[in-house]
Amino acid sequence: MKNYIIELIYFILTVGTTIVIINDTRNPIKSLAYILLVVFLPVIGAFVYFSVGINYRKRRFYRNQKIQNQAFYSKIQEQVEQYSRSELEKNKACFENHEKIVRMLSTGNISPPFSTTNLELLLNGEEKFPKVLEALDAAKEHIHIEYFIYNDDEIGNLLKDKMIRKAKEGVAVRFIFDDYGSRVVRKRMLKELRESGVETYPFYKIRFLALANGMNFRNHRKIIVIDGKVGFIGGINVDDRYINSGKNKLFWRDTHLKIEGNAVAGLQRLFLSDWNSCKKRDKKTDIQPDLRYFPISDTEKFENPVQIVGSGPDSSNADIMLSILGIIAGSRKRLFITTPYFIPNETIVDALKFSALSGVDVRLLVPGISDSTFVNAASCSYYEELLSSGVRIYRYQKGFVHAKTIVSDDTLSVIGTANMDIRSFDIMFEVNALIYSKSLNEELGNAFFHDIENSSEINGYAWSQRNRMKKFGEKCARLLSPLL
């Protein structure tokens, strides 16, 4: 009788959890991985899935976010984005052979292209933070800051003091921090900021019962918007380790971008969406639709246009993944990708192989020194098939490469927060900038060539002859990667 009860519980738990997985998980590979885990380890498998697999936030928080954002932007998008649509029609030549990507991201006004008056490529923290501090000093109306990692260290306190000073000057300062990535902020800095007039909220506060799931669905964006006219986007968090001053043992190689002009509206839109979604339900702090946050200039010349692309678990489509797929498939001459974490889906792998086999110069720069043994092993499992298709792969040796960039042909570049991995495509809130500029493309391409001078290229034949046990371990890591 006792065995019968145990078997019945096993059956109910396995079948019930399997039904939930099939209904809730849109990725079939991920679904199969969870189902196998539940079948072989029913109790542990069910615990893992309901802790880190099921998207509770999509069912609650995301739904509220969509409703609020639709109400907010229905009042302003027609005025702001009519400009972008008309300029797109008049300036098709700016986008060369990438017009399909532009139109795909412009559908439904998701990420229309806007002009810029200035673009600055910022390599590493030592170039980024002086520019950020200078721009913050010049703020007159508002400062909007959103970060995945904001550390309580030298640069973190320098920016904190700047925010406090500007708030006391009467500038509206708003700060969103990820409650997991920036958890140290809660200890001391948060109270000091709020007492000094800086409005700040965590992005989906982590609570004890939701801890595991909360660690998965995080806000990985790094955004700064100043007066709606100056913006910053890229891979560099607020942390001393990104500044190569000689104090840190490991050299950090990363890329950021400063944007000026109408294109800052894309960053502003994402920030205000997140702000109105993660703030407390207090109408006094609600940001109402107001064109002063979007100072679009009708006289600004349509040059070096930029599309700001955001996506996350709340997105109807995986806009960042689709845009990357379109770039890979649409590249005709060269495609240089830098990413610290490379665990792509099969669609991206096939697109890379297609481009390389069709004669495109496809190169991939990944870390030689990784901060995750497991992720590095999973990444290595993809290299052999890519190498056999003609993709050239380099492993950075000078330090840790954390940049997330793409150089396509002569005009299109990507700088942002999204890694080339399943997490960024599916379960993290990310933002990328697609830049249609020959000068920026050339500058980013030169930076890529400089990086591969500090890298070792993988030899395809030598890689294929590696130890079989090592290959097996990498394939096991790849098998588990959908569960990450």
Helices and strands as residue ranges (DSSP letters): H 2-24, H 28-40, H 42-48, I 49-53, H 56-59, H 61-73, H 77-90, G 92-98, H 99-106, G 107-109, E 118-123, H 125-137, E 142-147, H 154-168, E 172-178, G 183-186, H 189-195, E 199-203, G 208-210, H 211-216, E 223-226, E 230-234, G 240-242, E 252-253, E 255-260, H 264-278, G 283-285, G 291-293, E 306-311, H 319-330, E 334-338, E 342-343, H 346-357, E 361-367, H 373-388, E 392-396, E 400-401, E 405-408, E 412-416, E 420-421, H 422-426, E 430-436, H 438-453, E 455-457, H 460-464, H 468-480, G 481-483
